[in-house]
Structures are given as C-alpha cells and as structure tokens.
Amino acid sequence: MSGNTLLEVRDLTVSFGNNTVVDRLSYTLQRGRTLGIVGESGSGKSVSSLALMGLLPKQATVGGSARLGDTELLTLDEEQMRAIRGQRISMIFQEPMTSLNPVQRCGEQVLEMIRSQHEDRAAGRERVIELFREVLLPRPEKIFDAYPHEISGGQKQRVMIAMALINHPDIIIADEPTTALDVTVQKTILDLLRSLQQKHGTSIIFITHDLGVIGQVADEILVMYRGRMVEQGPADQVLHHPQQPYTQGLLACRPPLDSHPHRLPTVEEYLSGERAAGKAEDQPPVRPDNAQAPLISVRDLSVDYTLKRSLFGRPLQTLRAVDSLTFDIREGETLGLVGESGCGKSTLGRALLRLIDHSSGSVSYRGTPLDRLSSRQMRALRPRLQIIFQDPYSSLNPRITVGEAISEPLRVHSSGASRTERERQVMDLMEQVGLKADWYSRYPHELSGGQRQRVCIARALILRPELVVCDESVSALDVSVQAQVLNLLNDLKEHYRFTYLFITHDLSVVHYMADRILVMQKGKVVESGTPDDLFNRPQTDYTRTLLDAIPRI
C-alpha cells in the first residue's frame, strides 16, 4: 500500500447463498480524494460498501480483503467494528427519512454519536450546533430540537451529513445522497460535500447511478455492472472517452439538453451492439397545434390545506399550496410541470383529477366543470382521467398479482368484458409496455423497480384514458430504465393520442418530454413556454437558478 493510499480493496466478493452479488471487486482510495462508484440498481454498489462497514446481514458470505491503513476490515468482529464505524468510516444513507429516528430530536441523534467520548452534554450540544452551522443548516439551535418530520428533505440530508462528520472520520461513504432531492438542493449538497472535503481532508466514496452527478464530485470513477467492475479510471477519461459499451450506454441514455433525439438510446442497445458510441440523431419535435381545443381548462384554481383547527373544527391556520392558477392543457400535448419540492406540483395534479378538493376556482374537462359533478358522475368519468404515481413500491398492492392489478380498473368500471376477455386485454397491454405476458401471475416483489413502474403505467392505460397525469413517474428509476420508460410513454402517446401532464423536478427529462412547460414556485406559475424558449431564454431568476443547478458532464 502506497503512502497516500487510505483504503485498498482486493478481490472483494459478496454472496447470498449461490447468488454472487459482488464479484472480485478491487480498487484503492487515496487520501482527500473522491471515488465515484456508478451502476444501475442491483449492480452491487451499495452492497460492496456495506461490506466495508460490516452492515451486511448474517447470511451474506464475504471474501477478499479490505485494508484501512493497517486494519483488515473484513476480519473484525462486531465489537471491533463499532470502534471503526462513525470514527474512521461514516456513511450517509440514501433516504434520510428512514435513516433518522422519527421519535427522536435531530440534535439528539447526532449527539448520540459522541456520547461514548464522555463529553459534557452542554459542550456536546454546542459542538453539534456548530457543526449544523458548518453544514449550512438554517436556525441550527431550532433544528437541534426539531423532529425529522418538521424539516425539509434537504435539511434532513444535512443532518445526516453532520452525523457522518461529527467524529472527523477518514472516509465518508455517500450512498445515493442526492437521488431523491431537487436539482437546486442536490447542487447545494454536492457543493457542501466538496467544501467539507477540502476543509477536513476527508476521502469520499460516492455511490450513484447518475453520471451527471458523479461528474460534479469524483476524481476517479469505477463503473459496476452485475457485481463486476467493467471500467475504472480518472473522471475525465471515463466521462469523455468511455471504453466499454455499458459505460457508453449509461452516458447516452441521459436526456440531452442540446438536442432532441426521436428516441433515447438504451443501455441494452449498446450492450447488444445495435448502437455504437456517438450522438443520437437530432429530430425537432412536432408540437401540437396551438389552435387545438383544450382538453382541460383551469381557471383561478386554489388549493388550501388546514394546518390548525379550533376545538370545534374551525380552521385557524391554512397553507395555500396552489394559488390562483389559470392554464389549459390541449388535446394530444405533453404539458410539463416543474419546480422544487413543496411548490404545489403534485397537489395541482391531484386537484385536476378531483382526488383532493380545491378551495376556489374551477377545472373543466371538455367544457364540463368537474366540481359540479356528483360522485356517481365523477366515477363514470374516471376511466378518461388517470394518474401514474411516483413510487411503484407503495402504489401496488403486494398481495395481488401483476395481472390482477392491471385488470382491476376493467373490473371496477364494469367494462362488460368477461374474465377471459379481460385477461387477454391485460396480456396484450403487458406486451406493449415491455412486460412478458407470462408474468401475469407474478407478484410485485418479484419484479424490478422499472418493471413495477411499467405495471403502474399499464394499469393507468388499460381503460384508454384521454388525460394521464405522470406524477414524478420516472424520478425513482435508474437513468437506463428511465430512458426505456420515457420512450414507452412517447410511443403510447403516438399510438393512442394520449394527453400528458408530466410532473417532475428533473429539467433534463421535462426538456425531452414536454411540448410546453409551466414553472411553479410557491404555488404560482412564474414562467411558461416551450422547452427551447425556457432553456435558452429564461425570463425569471428562479428558472435560471433551476437551469444552473442541472448536473452537466
């Protein structure tokens, strides 16, 4: 091991029974440097790092070597490992809401990391608050006493970063720390990690599936595919001159900002040799006719949430989530809706479908005000207005099969078809969305995340709706699966003339998908226009801030 090498991993192998999930992985981590580990879900990125921390379940079999200085990590028992965790290696997990204890105050959770040092409580509290200031948390004294649900997602992630830094570890493992965050919050977190690394000289292992993000932070990049390393080298070399088809595919399937290919390339096309490295052919999008009659008309729509009520139920404090919006969605177009978390995007999407009640204004479908319809009339209209939710894990019932989930809308809305006919319709649609018909009897847990999202798409489309609200429907997917789903949505739109309201915080995705874009901030639309107009000639500082935060290679 050279003098500047902090961690040396050699032939790391992790198996669960007969299934090898990490296969002979080797790399070195230098002091004060960042190693980016990139790959799709299931490639072994997180498992390889959990092995270093001794956090794998007991049924895992770990082989090889991982030396931190003179310490062999893989042979330590649990008591010895506790002296390493948090002291010499810390981890920032992907989802701060599930990583933080919901019934313990944020400051107490960080303070717990240094209690073993027998530090005076008052001194420890001051040390945590000072660290909260260092990670740029506003009102650090108040956040010390706040519970996780009382602060935003970006603030929760900063609490996790403070927890990882409190003992000045040699290495921080950041496992997808920005995947669920808005681009502006993501940029802030990445800038924060870089500045803290420069100040403390900490080494970082940064795990992600997004090569755009890794280009902002990594000195070296290691690309993993199905448990094996397929490419490794300096960040510039891997990002600008990738040698392996898998890496070329990961780079190519990100929606470009400077062109508009008819279809996004996929990783499978590169692996099979169907597509060679190179820029996809640009094809200007065909925009819907502006004179087309509106399918949905929104006039002065507002949605309020009651935060506090009196003893007798009278609202005392309300939050205006959507504030007097007026716009149309034309038949056959994709209207993009972008903005940061909390701006009212999802609330607006649900209000359009009357899944939640609006406080004032109106929503009309083909000239019919939806708020004047009875529950029975609205139910008759439901087949024409559908929604694809963000999280396929929670929006599918784990106890019913894929086929039953997709056919349920046919049964509920009494299509008149027999059970055999419903099964035939479901299997035909499954083939159209890229699912095998013989998966009809599988359960959701037997499918990957991308396959589950295809089930949700099929369930929304089985009734041939006219409007489909896509509520962050690709934000939880790998870039490779995301490209497949975006291509699928566009293919189905061409075939069935669907109209989409496409809600997202990812501006590169909305640039590729949308015919028109509305930019929301604090419940209001602050700017609208075509993707080219918004990206090339933004009119507001807020839109410019969103565009500046997009991770670019």
N, C-alpha and C positions, 0 to 999 in steps of 0.2 A: 504494500500500500504506500503510495507516494505521500510526501509531507503535506500536500494540500488536499488530499482525499479524506473526506469525513466519513463517508459510508461506502462500503464495497459489497455489492450483492453478486453472488456467483451461483449459477445453476439453480435458482430458486424454483422449486416445484411444489404445487399445492394440489391435492387430490381429495375428492369426496367419494369414497368407495372406489369404483372403477373409472370414475369420471375425473380426468385431469383438467383443471381449470387454469392453471399456470404451469407452463412447460419450459423448464430450463432457462429462466429469465436472468440475465446478467447486465449490470450497469454499475457505474460509480457516480457519486455525488460529491462535488467539490465544495469547499468552504465558501460561504457567501454567494453561492450560485443557485440558479433555479433550473430544475429538471422538469420538463413537461412530459407527462405520460398521456398519450392520446389513443382513443379507440372507441368503438361502439359499446353499448351495453352488452355485458357478457363476455367482453374480451379479456377480463382478468385484471383490469386496472386497480380497482378498489381492493380486491382480494389480495393482491400482491402486497399492498401497503398495510392492510390489516394484519398480514402475517408478520410484518416487521414489528407491529405493536403488540403482538400476542393476543389479538382480539378475535381470532377465528374460533368457531365452535369446536367442541372436543372431538367431533367425528372427522375433522379435517386432518389430513396427513401432510406434513410439511417437510421438505427435504432441501438440501443445498446449504448455502452459507450466506449470512448477512452480518458483516462486521462493522460495528460502530466504534471507530478507534481500535482499542484492544479488546472490546467486548463482542463476543459472539451472541447475537440476539436470539437466534433460533434454539439455543440450548438452555436459556434461562427458565427457571421455574416461576410460578406466579408471584411469589414474594419478591424475587429479584427483579421481575419485570415491572413491578409497581414503582421501584426506585428509578426506572428508566422513563416510564410514561409520565408526561407532564413536566419532567425535569430535563430530560435530554431530547426526547421526541414528543411533540404535541400534534394533535390532529384537529382540523376544522372540518366538521362534517357537512354533508350536502344540504340537509334540511334542518335549519336551526329550531323550527317549531317543535320537531320531535326529539331534538337533541337536548333542548333545555327542559328542565323540570317545570311543568306548568303551575305547580303549587308552591314553588319556592321563588323568592325575590331574586332578580337578576344579579345584584351585587353579592348576595349571599352565596350564589353558585360559583362565582369567581373567587370569593374569599375562601371557600372550601378548599381550593387548590393550594393555599399557603398555610392552612391551619396546622399542618404537620410540622411547620417550621417554628411552632410555639411563639408566633408573633403576637404582640398585644393587639386586641381587637380594634381599638381606635386607630392604631398605626396601620393595621391591615386595611381598614376601611379607607383611610386616606390614600393608601397605596393603590387600591382598586380604583378609586375615583380619579386619581392622577392618570392611571392607565386608560380609563374611559375617555379622558380628555385627549390622550395621545392617539386613540383610535377615532377621534373626531365625533364622539357622541355628544349631542346637544344636552344641556342640563344634566351633567353626569351625576350630581347628587340625587336628582329626582329619579333617574333611571336606575340608580343603585337600589332604590326602594320599590321599583316597579316590577310587576309580574310580566312574564313574556308576552301575554296576550295584549298588554297595554302599550306595546311599542311596535313599530313597523317592521317589515321583513328585513330591510337593510340594517336597521338598528339591532335586531336580533343577531344578524350575522356579525356585526361589530362586537357584540358581547361575546360571541364565540371566539372571535379573533383575540379579544382581550384575555379570555380564559386560556387560549393557547400560548399567549406571550407572557403570562404573569410570572413564570419561573425562568424566563430567558433561556428557552431550550436551544440546542444546537440545530435541530431540524424541525420544521413545521410541514406536516402533510396536509395539503389543502385539497379535499375530495369534492370536486364539483362545487366550489363555494359560491359560484355566481349563477348557476344554472336557472334557478327559479326567480332571479331578480330582473328588474327593468334595466334597460341599457344604461340609463344615467346612474342608477345605483351600482350596477356592475362596474362601470368605469371608475366610480369613486372607490369601490372596494379594491380593484386592481391597483389603482394609484396608491392607496393606503398600504397595501402589502409591499409594493416596491419601496416606498419611503421607509417603512419599518425595517425592511431587509437592509437597506443602506445604513440605517442608524445603528442596528444591533448586529449586523454581520451574520444574520441567520440564513441557513440554507433552506430551500423550499422544494418540496416535491409537489407539483401542481397537476392534479388529475382532472381531465375534462374530455368531452367528445367534440369540442368546438375548436377547430384550428385557428379561427379568427381570434378567439380569446387567448389561446396559447401563444400566438404571435406577439401579444402585448407584454408577456411576462417572462417567457422562457429564454434561457441561454442555450440549453440543449433540449432536443426533443426525441422521445422514444415512442414509436408507434407500435401498438399491440393489436393483434388480430387472432381471435380464438385461442387466447392463452399464450401466444408466442410473440416475440419481438420480430417485426418484419422490416423495420427501418430505424436507424438511430444516427444522430449527427447534430452539428450546430444548427440552431433555429433557422438562420437564413438559408442554409443549404437544403434542409428538409422542406421548408415552405416554398422556396422559389425554384428548386431543382430536385423535386422528388424522384426517386429512382424506382420505387415499387408501384405497381398498378393500384394496390389498395390505398396507398397514400395519395396518389393522383386522383383516385375516385373521391376520397374524403374532401379534398380541396375543391374538386369540380362541382360537387353536388350542393355547395352553398349557393343560395340565390345571389347572382351578381348584381352590383349596383350600377355598373357602367354599360349593361347590355340587357337584352330581353330575349333569351332563347325560347323557342316554342315549347320545348320540354327541358326539364332539368336532367342532367346526366345522373346516373346512379352508380353506386359502388359496384354492383353486380355486373354492369356493362363493362367496367374496366377490368374486373377480375376474369370475365369470360373472354376478353379480347374483342368484344363488339365495338368498343370505342377506344381510341388511342388518345394519349395526352394531347391537349390542345383546347383552344377556346371554342365553346359551342357556337353554332351559327346563330347570329342575331336575327330576330324576326319581329318587326314592330307589331305590337298588339293591335287587334281590331277592337276599337271601342264601340260600345252600344250607341245607337242614335240618340242624341240629346232630346229629340222630339218624342221619344218613346213615352207612352203614358206611364205614370208612376204606379208601381205595384203597391207600395206602402207610402203613405203620406203622414208625416209627423208635424204637428203644429203646436208650438208653445208647450212642449211636454216637460213636466217637472215631476220628480220623484223625491219624497221626503221620508227619512227614517226617524222614528221616535226613539230618542236616546234615554229619556227620563219621563216618567208619568207620576201624577199625583196619586194619593191614596185611593181616589175614586176613578182612576184611569184616564184623567185628562192629561194630554201631552204638555209637559213643562219645558222640554228641550228637544229640538229636532235638528237633523242634519239634512241639508239639501244635496242629494247625491247627483241628481240631474237637474239642470237649471234652464228652463225655458228654451228647449231645443226645437228648431224647425228645419226639416230637410225632407227630401224624397228619395226613395230607392226605386230606380227604374227597372222595368222588367228585363231580365236577361243580363244585368250588370253585376259586378262584384264591387260592393262598396266597402272599403277598408275603414276600420275604426281603430285609431292608435292613441296611445297615451300611457302615462305611468300608472302603476297600481293605485287604486283609490280615486281615479279621475272620474269614475262612473260608467266605464265601458260596458262591463257585464250587467250592471243594473239596467242600463238602457236596452241591451239586448233582451233581457227578461221582460222588461216593461212592454216592448213591442209585441211580444207573444202573449201578453197578459198572464205571465207566470207570477208576476208581482203587480200590485195595483199602483197606478200613477196618481199623483196628488192633484194635478191640473193639466190642462191641455187635452190633446186628442191624438189617437193613432187610427188611421183608416186603411183598410185593405180593399183595393179596387173601388174606392169611394164609400165603403161601408164603415162607419165608426165602430171600432171593436168594443169600446167601452159601453155602447148601448145594447150589446148583445147579451142575452141571458146565458147562464151556464150551459144550458142544453144547446143553444145556438152556437156557442163558442166551441163546444165539444165537436159539433158537426164540422167546424172549420179547421180543427186541429190538424187533420191529415195534410192540409196545404201549407202549414207553418210548423217547421221542425227545428230542432236545435241539436248540435253536436257539442257536448261538454268537454271541458279541458282535460279532465282526468278519467281515462278509461277504466282505471282500477276501481274507483268508487261509483262510477255511473253504470256498471254492470253488476247484476245480482250474481254473487259467486255460487249460488245454489241451483241456478238453472243453466242449461246448456246454451252454447252459442246459437244453435238453430232456434231454440225456444225464445231467446232474447230478441232475435231479428223478426220472428213471426208474431211476437206478441202484439205489435201495433195492428197487424191484419186482423187478429182475433178480437181485440178490444173495439176496433172501429167497424166490426161486422161487415167485412168486405163481401160476404156471401160465398166465398170460396170454401171448398171442402178442405179437410185437413191435408189430404194428399196434394191438392192443388196449392195450398199454402206452402207445403214443403218444397214443391217444385219451384215456386216463385223465389223462395229463400235461397235454394241451392243455385239457381240461375244468377241471382244478385251476388251471392258469395263469390262465384267465379268472376263476375265483373269487377269486384273490388279487390281481387287478388287473394281470395281465401279458397282453399280446397273444399269442394262440396262434401267430401267425406269427413270434414271437421265438424259437421252439423251436430254431432253428439259429444263434442269436447266441451269442457268447462273453461271459464275464463282463465283460471290459473295455469292451464296447460298451453296457453298462447303467450307470445312475447308482447311487449308494450305496443309495438307497431301493429301487430296483428289484432290486438284488442281494440285499438283505435279504428281499424278497418271494420270491426264488428259494429262499433258505435256509428260509423258512417253508414253502413248497410242498414242498421235499424232506423236511422233517421230518413233514409231514402226509400225504404220499402213501400211507402204509401205514395211515392212520386209527388213530393211536395213542390210548391212553387217558390217558397222562400225557405232557405236554410241559414240559420244563424250558427256560424262557426265560432264558438267562444274559446279562444286560445287553444284550438283543437290540435295544434302541432307543437306547442311550446314545450311539452314534456318529452318530445321524441329526439332521438339522435338525428344528426344532420342527414345521414344516409336514408333513414326511414322517413324523415321529414320530406325529403325530395320525392320519394315514392308516393306519399300521401298527397302532396301538392299536385303532382302530375295526375293522380287519380281524380282529385276534386275538379281539375280543369277538364279532364276527359269526360267526366259525368256531366259537367255543365254544358259542354258542346253537344253531348248526345241527347240530354233531356231538357236543355234550356233552363236550367235552374237559375235562380237569383240568390246570391250570397250576401249576407252581412258578415264580413270577415273581421273578427275582433282579435287584436294581437298587440303585444308591446314590441315585437320584432320588426323593425322597419325594413330590413332587407327582404323579409317574407312578404310584407304588405306591398312593397315596391313591385315584386314579381307578380302577385296575385290580383291586385286591385285595378279597377278601371278609374275609380275616384277614391279619394282619401279624405276622411274627416279627422282632424287632430283635436283631441279633447284634453282640457286641463281644468281641474276643479269643477267638474260638472258642466262646463260650457265648451262649445266648439270654438276654438280660437283661430282655426285656419282650415281651408278646404281647397281641393284642386286635384288635377291629375297627378299621378306619381312623378312624372318628369318635371312638372311645374314645382311641386313641393320640394323635390330633392335638389333641383338646380337653382330655383329662385324662391327660397323660403321667405315668408313675409314677417314672421314673428320671431322674437328671441327664443321663445320656448321651442319652436320647431327646429331652429338652428342648434339648440342645446341637445335635442334628441338625435339629430343627424351627426353631430360631432362625437356623440358617445358610441356610435356603431363601431364595433371592433373590426378593423381592417388589417389585412395581411400586407 
